[in-house]
Amino acid sequence: MYMIKLAGYLGEFFLIFGSLFFLIACLGIVRFPDLYTRVHAASKAATLGVAGIGLCAFIILDSTAASTRSLLFIGFFFLTAPVASHMISRAAYTLGVHLVPKSARDDLKKSGHFASEK
């Protein structure tokens, strides 16, 4: 009886946790000035949001198969989301999308392999 109630509260906590991180990701996409910071906000905060929702599903669902799938999905998302955001940012930099003028530094400018400095 008490374990079911505890699992419900824990599942609600992770649901709210994930939802708040999705909200933070949305706010970052709207508020940040350039593509690179927006991709960063979307990637990092959305990854934690997916983790929260996935942990909620893991705790709440009774099926072993569904719980296993939710954990596998969290692991897959943690592996692929940062790589995808890095590749999107790298492609944008290669195509010449400029940083916002307030950026503190541009580490890739020194390499000489990108179109943004031509």
Protein Blocks (a to p, Z undefined) as FASTA:
>chain_A
ZZmmmmmmmmmmmmmmmmmmmmmmmmmmmmpmbfklmmmmmmmmmmmmmmmmmmmmmmmp
mbfklmmmmmmmmmmmmmmmmmmmmmmmmmmmmnopacdfklmbdfklmnopafklZZ
